[in-house]
């Protein structure tokens, strides 16, 4: 049996280091059926100390949900209901909580873009219509 260490281990906050190692050693019990078709333990080992990286983008259980990786904010102009949109930010979220300046500007940009979109939806002139209504 091999030994897995997450790719970004040097960037993980020291308080989460033990949790990182626990998560990358976990295996689904061999006497239980897999949670879904195509499940592999090794897909779930890479993590940031708080969450498996495969879980960060969209739900995969009990079925895989539609998702879309967003490279830049202009791609958020025509979002559709029922799709999980996600953006990957390489950084330590604990640093953002403890010391915003140390965390870097990427978190500020991410949260500012989310709040701006929420404001646009909250103050829209026409009501939002959902499919099948």
N, CA, C and O of each residue as an XYZ file, in Angstrom:
532
protein
N       0.842     -1.177      0.000
C       0.000      0.000      0.000
C       0.885      1.237      0.000
O       1.856      1.311      0.752
N       0.552      2.199     -0.836
C       1.338      3.419     -0.945
C       1.009      4.424      0.135
O       0.147      4.197      0.984
N       1.703      5.521      0.086
C       1.530      6.588      1.052
C       1.254      7.871      0.287
O       2.065      8.276     -0.545
N       0.133      8.514      0.551
C      -0.247      9.725     -0.166
C      -0.053     10.944      0.713
O      -0.451     10.955      1.878
N       0.556     11.961      0.151
C       0.678     13.259      0.808
C       0.093     14.283     -0.148
O       0.466     14.304     -1.321
N      -0.826     15.145      0.326
C      -1.438     16.131     -0.562
C      -0.407     17.010     -1.245
O       0.636     17.330     -0.674
N      -0.715     17.393     -2.474
C       0.233     18.158     -3.281
C       0.579     19.506     -2.676
O       1.706     19.974     -2.842
N      -0.341     20.139     -1.987
C      -0.080     21.465     -1.436
C       0.237     21.451      0.036
O      -0.099     22.403      0.741
N       0.876     20.399      0.529
C       1.085     20.233      1.972
C       1.895     21.369      2.591
O       1.668     21.719      3.749
N       2.821     21.944      1.857
C       3.629     23.018      2.424
C       2.832     24.302      2.603
O       3.224     25.168      3.385
N       1.721     24.436      1.892
C       0.904     25.635      2.013
C      -0.230     25.504      3.013
O      -1.050     26.413      3.137
N      -0.291     24.395      3.724
C      -1.385     24.154      4.664
C      -1.007     24.674      6.043
O       0.131     24.520      6.488
N      -1.969     25.290      6.710
C      -1.739     25.851      8.035
C      -1.320     24.740      9.003
O      -1.896     23.652      8.973
N      -0.321     25.000      9.863
C       0.177     23.965     10.790
C      -0.896     23.365     11.699
O      -0.784     22.204     12.090
N      -1.934     24.134     12.041
C      -2.994     23.600     12.896
C      -3.771     22.469     12.226
O      -4.392     21.655     12.909
N      -3.740     22.414     10.903
C      -4.492     21.394     10.175
C      -3.620     20.229      9.698
O      -4.124     19.309      9.055
N      -2.342     20.256      9.997
C      -1.416     19.272      9.449
C      -1.785     17.831      9.820
O      -1.762     16.954      8.957
N      -2.122     17.575     11.083
C      -2.477     16.211     11.500
C      -3.744     15.765     10.786
O      -3.850     14.614     10.361
N      -4.705     16.675     10.652
C      -5.955     16.348      9.956
C      -5.691     16.009      8.490
O      -6.348     15.133      7.929
N      -4.742     16.692      7.873
C      -4.372     16.405      6.482
C      -3.920     14.959      6.358
O      -4.364     14.243      5.461
N      -3.053     14.532      7.241
C      -2.537     13.164      7.186
C      -3.628     12.134      7.468
O      -3.640     11.063      6.861
N      -4.543     12.451      8.385
C      -5.654     11.532      8.652
C      -6.524     11.365      7.413
O      -6.902     10.247      7.062
N      -6.838     12.461      6.757
C      -7.719     12.406      5.590
C      -7.092     11.641      4.433
O      -7.792     10.936      3.706
N      -5.782     11.771      4.256
C      -5.168     11.109      3.103
C      -4.851      9.636      3.374
O      -4.293      8.957      2.511
N      -5.197      9.143      4.547
C      -5.043      7.720      4.843
C      -6.375      6.989      4.945
O      -6.398      5.766      5.082
N      -7.477      7.715      4.881
C      -8.789      7.102      5.069
C      -9.152      6.224      3.883
O      -8.881      6.573      2.734
N      -9.767      5.080      4.168
C     -10.258      4.169      3.130
C     -11.685      3.753      3.470
O     -12.031      3.557      4.635
N     -12.494      3.625      2.442
C     -13.866      3.148      2.632
C     -13.795      1.715      3.151
O     -12.998      0.922      2.649
N     -14.613      1.367      4.147
C     -14.561      0.005      4.700
C     -14.764     -1.055      3.614
O     -15.689     -0.963      2.806
N     -13.900     -2.044      3.609
C     -13.948     -3.074      2.566
C     -15.192     -3.960      2.669
O     -15.599     -4.570      1.679
N     -15.800     -4.036      3.859
C     -16.997     -4.867      4.012
C     -18.290     -4.114      3.671
O     -19.376     -4.687      3.757
N     -18.183     -2.851      3.291
C     -19.359     -2.052      2.907
C     -19.330     -1.791      1.404
O     -18.264     -1.696      0.796
N     -20.509     -1.679      0.823
C     -20.559     -1.398     -0.620
C     -20.142      0.051     -0.867
O     -20.378      0.911     -0.017
N     -19.527      0.335     -2.012
C     -19.091      1.706     -2.317
C     -20.282      2.665     -2.328
O     -21.393      2.259     -2.673
N     -20.069      3.925     -1.958
C     -21.176      4.881     -1.898
C     -21.784      5.209     -3.260
O     -22.950      5.599     -3.335
N     -21.014      5.058     -4.335
C     -21.543      5.290     -5.678
C     -20.684      4.563     -6.695
O     -19.545      4.191     -6.413
N     -21.244      4.364     -7.888
C     -20.540      3.657     -8.958
C     -19.287      4.440     -9.358
O     -19.347      5.654     -9.553
N     -18.174      3.757     -9.476
C     -16.924      4.397     -9.863
C     -16.135      4.979     -8.699
O     -15.111      5.626     -8.914
N     -16.596      4.759     -7.462
C     -15.899      5.287     -6.288
C     -14.505      4.681     -6.167
O     -14.324      3.474     -6.322
N     -13.517      5.543     -5.887
C     -12.139      5.097     -5.621
C     -11.621      5.891     -4.430
O     -11.753      7.115     -4.406
N     -11.036      5.224     -3.447
C     -10.499      5.909     -2.268
C      -9.514      7.006     -2.649
O      -9.574      8.113     -2.115
N      -8.606      6.696     -3.575
C      -7.531      7.643     -3.895
C      -8.039      8.968     -4.475
O      -7.330      9.973     -4.419
N      -9.247      8.984     -5.024
C      -9.818     10.242     -5.518
C     -10.118     11.207     -4.377
O     -10.220     12.414     -4.593
N     -10.257     10.685     -3.181
C     -10.676     11.485     -2.031
C      -9.523     11.807     -1.080
O      -9.752     12.463     -0.065
N      -8.321     11.383     -1.360
C      -7.209     11.596     -0.439
C      -6.650     13.008     -0.479
O      -6.317     13.557      0.571
N      -6.535     13.611     -1.644
C      -5.963     14.960     -1.712
C      -6.900     15.927     -0.998
O      -8.105     15.921     -1.250
N      -6.355     16.759     -0.107
C      -7.193     17.644      0.700
C      -6.404     18.861      1.146
O      -5.186     18.926      0.980
N      -7.119     19.829      1.717
C      -6.465     21.037      2.220
C      -6.466     21.077      3.743
O      -6.166     22.116      4.332
N      -6.794     19.976      4.378
C      -6.834     19.915      5.829
C      -8.223     20.105      6.395
O      -8.485     19.724      7.536
N      -9.105     20.681      5.625
C     -10.482     20.878      6.072
C     -11.459     20.073      5.228
O     -12.507     19.646      5.712
N     -11.107     19.870      3.969
C     -12.032     19.233      3.038
C     -11.249     18.522      1.940
O     -10.182     18.978      1.529
N     -11.789     17.403      1.472
C     -11.189     16.725      0.323
C     -11.305     17.656     -0.881
O     -12.346     18.284     -1.073
N     -10.270     17.753     -1.681
C     -10.330     18.672     -2.820
C     -11.386     18.262     -3.833
O     -11.921     19.118     -4.537
N     -11.699     16.979     -3.927
C     -12.737     16.548     -4.868
C     -14.117     17.048     -4.415
O     -15.020     17.182     -5.241
N     -14.290     17.324     -3.123
C     -15.571     17.806     -2.595
C     -15.749     19.312     -2.739
O     -16.844     19.826     -2.515
N     -14.708     20.011     -3.104
C     -14.749     21.473     -3.091
C     -15.506     22.095     -4.258
O     -15.892     23.262     -4.185
N     -15.722     21.353     -5.315
C     -16.282     21.966     -6.517
C     -17.783     21.798     -6.657
O     -18.480     22.746     -7.019
N     -18.290     20.609     -6.377
C     -19.723     20.347     -6.521
C     -20.058     18.985     -5.918
O     -19.173     18.145     -5.756
N     -21.336     18.760     -5.584
C     -21.731     17.463     -5.027
C     -21.575     16.331     -6.043
O     -21.843     16.505     -7.232
N     -21.144     15.192     -5.560
C     -20.993     14.007     -6.406
C     -21.796     12.820     -5.877
O     -21.788     11.740     -6.469
N     -22.481     13.029     -4.769
C     -23.204     11.940     -4.127
C     -24.602     12.409     -3.778
O     -24.693     13.502     -3.219
N     -25.665     11.744     -4.029
C     -25.772     10.397     -4.570
C     -25.592     10.343     -6.085
O     -25.378      9.264     -6.638
N     -25.676     11.491     -6.769
C     -25.399     11.544     -8.206
C     -24.499     12.742     -8.467
O     -24.480     13.694     -7.687
N     -23.761     12.692     -9.557
C     -22.897     13.815     -9.942
C     -23.768     14.979    -10.404
O     -24.620     14.810    -11.277
N     -23.558     16.150     -9.827
C     -24.325     17.336    -10.195
C     -23.629     18.077    -11.331
O     -22.405     18.013    -11.437
N     -24.377     18.780    -12.184
C     -23.752     19.577    -13.245
C     -22.890     20.675    -12.625
O     -23.275     21.283    -11.626
N     -21.733     20.926    -13.216
C     -20.827     21.937    -12.671
C     -20.072     22.628    -13.790
O     -20.021     22.146    -14.922
N     -19.485     23.773    -13.449
C     -18.746     24.548    -14.441
C     -17.606     25.295    -13.757
O     -17.839     26.090    -12.847
N     -16.382     25.040    -14.193
C     -15.222     25.778    -13.707
C     -15.228     27.155    -14.347
O     -15.374     27.276    -15.564
N     -15.070     28.193    -13.537
C     -15.061     29.568    -14.029
C     -13.638     30.100    -13.928
O     -13.079     30.189    -12.835
N     -13.060     30.450    -15.060
C     -11.690     30.965    -15.087
C     -11.636     32.455    -14.749
O     -10.757     32.893    -14.007
N     -12.579     33.236    -15.293
C     -12.609     34.670    -14.982
C     -14.050     35.111    -14.748
O     -14.989     34.425    -15.150
N     -14.218     36.252    -14.099
C     -15.545     36.694    -13.666
C     -16.495     36.998    -14.812
O     -17.708     36.985    -14.606
N     -15.995     37.271    -16.010
C     -16.888     37.563    -17.129
C     -17.733     36.341    -17.501
O     -18.792     36.486    -18.112
N     -17.278     35.150    -17.140
C     -18.030     33.927    -17.418
C     -19.261     33.790    -16.522
O     -20.106     32.927    -16.763
N     -19.371     34.631    -15.492
C     -20.508     34.585    -14.580
C     -21.704     35.380    -15.090
O     -22.720     35.453    -14.398
N     -21.619     35.970    -16.264
C     -22.694     36.832    -16.751
C     -23.986     36.067    -17.022
O     -25.067     36.586    -16.744
N     -23.906     34.873    -17.547
C     -25.105     34.111    -17.909
C     -25.202     32.814    -17.118
O     -25.191     31.726    -17.694
N     -25.296     32.930    -15.814
C     -25.382     31.722    -14.997
C     -26.767     31.100    -15.124
O     -27.767     31.796    -15.300
N     -26.800     29.787    -15.031
C     -28.031     29.023    -15.197
C     -28.386     28.324    -13.883
O     -27.496     27.841    -13.184
N     -29.677     28.264    -13.541
C     -30.076     27.524    -12.339
C     -29.722     26.040    -12.480
O     -29.773     25.478    -13.574
N     -29.366     25.424    -11.361
C     -29.102     23.988    -11.352
C     -27.677     23.602    -11.683
O     -27.362     22.413    -11.731
N     -26.804     24.576    -11.913
C     -25.398     24.295    -12.217
C     -24.542     24.880    -11.101
O     -24.736     26.028    -10.700
N     -23.599     24.092    -10.604
C     -22.670     24.562     -9.581
C     -21.500     25.244    -10.286
O     -20.744     24.591    -11.004
N     -21.349     26.543    -10.087
C     -20.227     27.292    -10.649
C     -19.155     27.398     -9.574
O     -19.458     27.702     -8.420
N     -17.918     27.153     -9.944
C     -16.852     27.222     -8.958
C     -15.602     27.842     -9.562
O     -15.370     27.800    -10.771
N     -14.808     28.419     -8.668
C     -13.541     29.037     -9.044
C     -12.498     28.503     -8.070
O     -12.742     28.448     -6.865
N     -11.358     28.116     -8.579
C     -10.304     27.573     -7.722
C      -9.385     28.709     -7.289
O      -8.822     29.426     -8.116
N      -9.247     28.853     -5.974
C      -8.360     29.860     -5.397
C      -7.287     29.112     -4.627
O      -7.584     28.413     -3.659
N      -6.055     29.256     -5.051
C      -4.943     28.615     -4.347
C      -4.540     29.521     -3.191
O      -3.944     30.577     -3.399
N      -4.861     29.112     -1.999
C      -4.530     29.907     -0.828
C      -5.103     29.251      0.410
O      -5.909     28.325      0.319
N      -4.689     29.727      1.547
C      -5.132     29.167      2.813
C      -6.254     30.027      3.374
O      -6.039     31.190      3.714
N      -7.444     29.460      3.470
C      -8.605     30.207      3.936
C      -8.434     30.659      5.381
O      -8.981     31.693      5.764
N      -7.690     29.912      6.193
C      -7.458     30.317      7.581
C      -6.711     31.645      7.621
O      -6.998     32.492      8.467
N      -5.758     31.833      6.715
C      -5.046     33.107      6.689
C      -6.003     34.250      6.376
O      -5.858     35.341      6.927
N      -6.973     34.018      5.504
C      -7.951     35.061      5.187
C      -8.764     35.413      6.425
O      -9.056     36.586      6.658
N      -9.130     34.425      7.214
C      -9.934     34.671      8.410
C      -9.105     35.380      9.480
O      -9.591     36.315     10.117
N      -7.874     34.950      9.683
C      -7.034     35.501     10.743
C      -6.405     36.835     10.344
O      -6.395     37.776     11.139
N      -5.888     36.923      9.135
C      -5.159     38.121      8.712
C      -5.346     38.311      7.213
O      -4.644     37.685      6.419
N      -6.284     39.165      6.819
C      -6.627     39.348      5.411
C      -5.439     39.776      4.560
O      -5.291     39.303      3.433
N      -4.601     40.651      5.070
C      -3.461     41.135      4.284
C      -2.488     40.006      3.964
O      -1.930     39.956      2.867
N      -2.287     39.111      4.909
C      -1.356     38.002      4.705
C      -1.901     36.978      3.706
O      -1.129     36.321      3.008
N      -3.221     36.842      3.638
C      -3.844     35.851      2.758
C      -3.685     36.203      1.290
O      -3.626     35.309      0.446
N      -3.615     37.472      0.975
C      -3.489     37.878     -0.424
C      -4.797     38.404     -0.977
O      -5.863     38.219     -0.390
N      -4.694     39.055     -2.103
C      -5.833     39.747     -2.697
C      -6.824     38.797     -3.368
O      -7.968     39.187     -3.601
N      -6.423     37.561     -3.687
C      -7.318     36.662     -4.417
C      -8.615     36.381     -3.664
O      -9.660     36.206     -4.291
N      -8.572     36.335     -2.333
C      -9.803     36.124     -1.567
C     -10.701     37.352     -1.630
O     -11.918     37.222     -1.765
N     -10.110     38.550     -1.532
C     -10.899     39.781     -1.648
C     -11.611     39.832     -2.989
O     -12.793     40.168     -3.054
N     -10.905     39.502     -4.050
C     -11.509     39.537     -5.385
C     -12.645     38.526     -5.509
O     -13.688     38.826     -6.090
N     -12.446     37.348     -4.970
C     -13.486     36.320     -5.034
C     -14.743     36.764     -4.294
O     -15.840     36.728     -4.851
N     -14.586     37.184     -3.037
C     -15.757     37.570     -2.248
C     -16.410     38.841     -2.784
O     -17.636     38.948     -2.768
N     -15.628     39.799     -3.256
C     -16.204     41.011     -3.854
C     -17.063     40.663     -5.063
O     -18.140     41.232     -5.238
N     -16.602     39.735     -5.899
C     -17.380     39.367     -7.086
C     -18.677     38.647     -6.692
O     -19.711     38.845     -7.330
N     -18.627     37.824     -5.658
C     -19.841     37.144     -5.190
C     -20.845     38.163     -4.660
O     -22.024     38.111     -5.012
N     -20.388     39.088     -3.819
C     -21.301     40.078     -3.240
C     -21.868     41.005     -4.307
O     -23.031     41.400     -4.227
N     -21.070     41.351     -5.295
C     -21.555     42.211     -6.380
C     -22.680     41.518     -7.150
O     -23.692     42.145     -7.460
N     -22.515     40.247     -7.458
C     -23.573     39.511     -8.156
C     -24.829     39.394     -7.301
O     -25.943     39.493     -7.816
N     -24.657     39.186     -6.009
C     -25.819     39.103     -5.116
C     -26.568     40.431     -5.080
O     -27.799     40.447     -5.083
N     -25.838     41.543     -5.045
C     -26.492     42.859     -5.056
C     -27.280     43.063     -6.342
O     -28.387     43.601     -6.307
N     -26.729     42.643     -7.471
C     -27.438     42.792     -8.746
C     -28.745     42.008     -8.740
O     -29.758     42.488     -9.249
N     -28.731     40.804     -8.168
C     -29.947     39.992     -8.125
C     -30.949     40.538     -7.110
O     -32.157     40.461     -7.334
N     -30.465     41.085     -6.003
C     -31.362     41.599     -4.970
C     -32.112     42.838     -5.440
O     -33.248     43.067     -5.024
N     -31.490     43.641     -6.304
C     -32.096     44.899     -6.736
C     -32.514     44.881     -8.199
O     -32.594     45.939     -8.824
N     -32.780     43.712     -8.757
C     -33.166     43.612    -10.172
C     -34.558     44.194    -10.381
O     -35.395     44.180     -9.478
N     -34.790     44.701    -11.575
C     -36.061     45.349    -11.930
C     -37.147     44.329    -12.289
O     -38.323     44.550    -12.001
N     -36.752     43.203    -12.923
C     -37.728     42.191    -13.323
C     -37.551     40.950    -12.456
O     -36.425     40.606    -12.096
N     -38.639     40.280    -12.118
C     -38.514     39.080    -11.276
C     -37.831     37.944    -12.023
O     -37.964     37.805    -13.239
N     -37.112     37.151    -11.282
C     -36.425     35.988    -11.836
C     -37.443     34.884    -12.097
O     -38.254     34.563    -11.229
N     -37.400     34.309    -13.286
C     -38.280     33.179    -13.601
C     -37.446     31.916    -13.685
O     -36.391     31.885    -14.319
N     -37.931     30.898    -13.045
C     -37.229     29.621    -13.039
C     -37.828     28.704    -14.093
O     -38.989     28.875    -14.467
N     -37.065     27.740    -14.578
C     -37.596     26.789    -15.560
C     -38.814     26.047    -15.003
O     -38.926     25.840    -13.794
N     -39.719     25.652    -15.895
C     -40.922     24.881    -15.540
C     -41.898     25.653    -14.657
O     -42.608     25.065    -13.842
N     -41.926     26.981    -14.827
C     -42.891     27.779    -14.059
C     -43.799     28.523    -14.992
O     -44.683     29.252    -14.542
